Amino acid sequence: MMNFIAAFLGISQMKEVKINMQTMSSIRRDFIATHLRSQLIRLRRFLDNIEEEERLDPGYADEALKEVEVGLRHIRKLCLGNN
């Protein structure tokens, strides 16, 4: 999971996230892991649709990616805001 977070946040913020995750309670860690899995499921559905369809509806693509982006931002705020 740390590699996924590092790729999303960038290396410069990784040290702060690593410190925060070390002090994070197991309940909070489970909460964040659940939300990350949710975003992975959404991305998997989007990828499956891309692979199955000959043409991709731009509106669908835009909306699907925005939903994932919003979810990842929320997770990022949870990780960085853990004190």
Phi and psi in degrees as GROMACS dihedral restraints (atoms count N, CA, C in turn):
[ dihedral_restraints ]
;  ai    aj    ak    al  type     phi  dphi    fc
    3     4     5     6     1   -62.7    20    10
    4     5     6     7     1   -36.6    20    10
    6     7     8     9     1   -64.0    20    10
    7     8     9    10     1   -40.4    20    10
    9    10    11    12     1   -62.4    20    10
   10    11    12    13     1   -45.5    20    10
   12    13    14    15     1   -64.9    20    10
   13    14    15    16     1   -40.5    20    10
   15    16    17    18     1   -61.8    20    10
   16    17    18    19     1   -42.6    20    10
   18    19    20    21     1   -65.4    20    10
   19    20    21    22     1   -37.8    20    10
   21    22    23    24     1   -73.7    20    10
   22    23    24    25     1   -44.1    20    10
   24    25    26    27     1   -85.7    20    10
   25    26    27    28     1   -26.5    20    10
   27    28    29    30     1    95.3    20    10
   28    29    30    31     1   153.3    20    10
   30    31    32    33     1   -64.3    20    10
   31    32    33    34     1   -34.2    20    10
   33    34    35    36     1   -60.7    20    10
   34    35    36    37     1   -31.4    20    10
   36    37    38    39     1   -94.8    20    10
   37    38    39    40     1    -3.6    20    10
   39    40    41    42     1   -64.5    20    10
   40    41    42    43     1   -39.6    20    10
   42    43    44    45     1   -60.6    20    10
   43    44    45    46     1   -43.4    20    10
   45    46    47    48     1   -63.1    20    10
   46    47    48    49     1   -42.9    20    10
   48    49    50    51     1   -64.7    20    10
   49    50    51    52     1   -42.0    20    10
   51    52    53    54     1   -61.6    20    10
   52    53    54    55     1   -43.3    20    10
   54    55    56    57     1   -63.3    20    10
   55    56    57    58     1   -45.3    20    10
   57    58    59    60     1   -63.4    20    10
   58    59    60    61     1   -39.9    20    10
   60    61    62    63     1   -71.1    20    10
   61    62    63    64     1   -28.3    20    10
   63    64    65    66     1   -67.2    20    10
   64    65    66    67     1   -32.7    20    10
   66    67    68    69     1   -96.5    20    10
   67    68    69    70     1     1.7    20    10
   69    70    71    72     1   -74.0    20    10
   70    71    72    73     1   139.0    20    10
   72    73    74    75     1   -68.0    20    10
   73    74    75    76     1   158.3    20    10
   75    76    77    78     1   -65.0    20    10
   76    77    78    79     1   -32.7    20    10
   78    79    80    81     1   -65.4    20    10
   79    80    81    82     1   -44.3    20    10
   81    82    83    84     1   -66.3    20    10
   82    83    84    85     1   -40.3    20    10
   84    85    86    87     1   -61.0    20    10
   85    86    87    88     1   -44.4    20    10
   87    88    89    90     1   -62.9    20    10
   88    89    90    91     1   -39.8    20    10
   90    91    92    93     1   -60.8    20    10
   91    92    93    94     1   -48.1    20    10
   93    94    95    96     1   -66.3    20    10
   94    95    96    97     1   -42.5    20    10
   96    97    98    99     1   -60.9    20    10
   97    98    99   100     1   -40.6    20    10
   99   100   101   102     1   -61.8    20    10
  100   101   102   103     1   -43.4    20    10
  102   103   104   105     1   -68.1    20    10
  103   104   105   106     1   -36.4    20    10
  105   106   107   108     1   -63.9    20    10
  106   107   108   109     1   -42.3    20    10
  108   109   110   111     1   -61.7    20    10
  109   110   111   112     1   -38.8    20    10
  111   112   113   114     1   -60.4    20    10
  112   113   114   115     1   -42.7    20    10
  114   115   116   117     1   -68.7    20    10
  115   116   117   118     1   -36.6    20    10
  117   118   119   120     1   -63.0    20    10
  118   119   120   121     1   -39.4    20    10
  120   121   122   123     1   -63.8    20    10
  121   122   123   124     1   -44.5    20    10
  123   124   125   126     1   -61.4    20    10
  124   125   126   127     1   -43.7    20    10
  126   127   128   129     1   -64.5    20    10
  127   128   129   130     1   -38.7    20    10
  129   130   131   132     1   -62.8    20    10
  130   131   132   133     1   -42.8    20    10
  132   133   134   135     1   -62.1    20    10
  133   134   135   136     1   -43.6    20    10
  135   136   137   138     1   -61.8    20    10
  136   137   138   139     1   -46.4    20    10
  138   139   140   141     1   -61.7    20    10
  139   140   141   142     1   -43.1    20    10
  141   142   143   144     1   -59.2    20    10
  142   143   144   145     1   -42.6    20    10
  144   145   146   147     1   -64.9    20    10
  145   146   147   148     1   -40.3    20    10
  147   148   149   150     1   -62.1    20    10
  148   149   150   151     1   -44.0    20    10
  150   151   152   153     1   -70.4    20    10
  151   152   153   154     1   -28.6    20    10
  153   154   155   156     1   -86.6    20    10
  154   155   156   157     1   -29.7    20    10
  156   157   158   159     1   -94.8    20    10
  157   158   159   160     1   143.2    20    10
  159   160   161   162     1   -75.1    20    10
  160   161   162   163     1   -38.7    20    10
  162   163   164   165     1  -120.0    20    10
  163   164   165   166     1   142.6    20    10
  165   166   167   168     1  -107.8    20    10
  166   167   168   169     1   126.4    20    10
  168   169   170   171     1   -69.7    20    10
  169   170   171   172     1   118.3    20    10
  171   172   173   174     1   -59.2    20    10
  172   173   174   175     1   -34.6    20    10
  174   175   176   177     1   -64.8    20    10
  175   176   177   178     1   -42.0    20    10
  177   178   179   180     1   -64.5    20    10
  178   179   180   181     1   -46.2    20    10
  180   181   182   183     1   -59.7    20    10
  181   182   183   184     1   -46.0    20    10
  183   184   185   186     1   -61.8    20    10
  184   185   186   187     1   -46.8    20    10
  186   187   188   189     1   -66.2    20    10
  187   188   189   190     1   -43.7    20    10
  189   190   191   192     1   -62.2    20    10
  190   191   192   193     1   -44.4    20    10
  192   193   194   195     1   -70.3    20    10
  193   194   195   196     1   -34.9    20    10
  195   196   197   198     1   -63.7    20    10
  196   197   198   199     1   -41.3    20    10
  198   199   200   201     1   -60.5    20    10
  199   200   201   202     1   -43.9    20    10
  201   202   203   204     1   -66.7    20    10
  202   203   204   205     1   -42.9    20    10
  204   205   206   207     1   -60.0    20    10
  205   206   207   208     1   -44.2    20    10
  207   208   209   210     1   -63.0    20    10
  208   209   210   211     1   -43.2    20    10
  210   211   212   213     1   -61.5    20    10
  211   212   213   214     1   -42.6    20    10
  213   214   215   216     1   -67.7    20    10
  214   215   216   217     1   -36.8    20    10
  216   217   218   219     1   -62.4    20    10
  217   218   219   220     1   -40.9    20    10
  219   220   221   222     1   -62.1    20    10
  220   221   222   223     1   -44.8    20    10
  222   223   224   225     1   -63.1    20    10
  223   224   225   226     1   -42.1    20    10
  225   226   227   228     1   -58.8    20    10
  226   227   228   229     1   -45.2    20    10
  228   229   230   231     1   -62.9    20    10
  229   230   231   232     1   -38.5    20    10
  231   232   233   234     1   -63.0    20    10
  232   233   234   235     1   -42.5    20    10
  234   235   236   237     1   -68.0    20    10
  235   236   237   238     1   -45.5    20    10
  237   238   239   240     1   -77.7    20    10
  238   239   240   241     1   -24.7    20    10
  240   241   242   243     1   -88.8    20    10
  241   242   243   244     1     3.1    20    10
  243   244   245   246     1   -74.7    20    10
  244   245   246   247     1   114.0    20    10
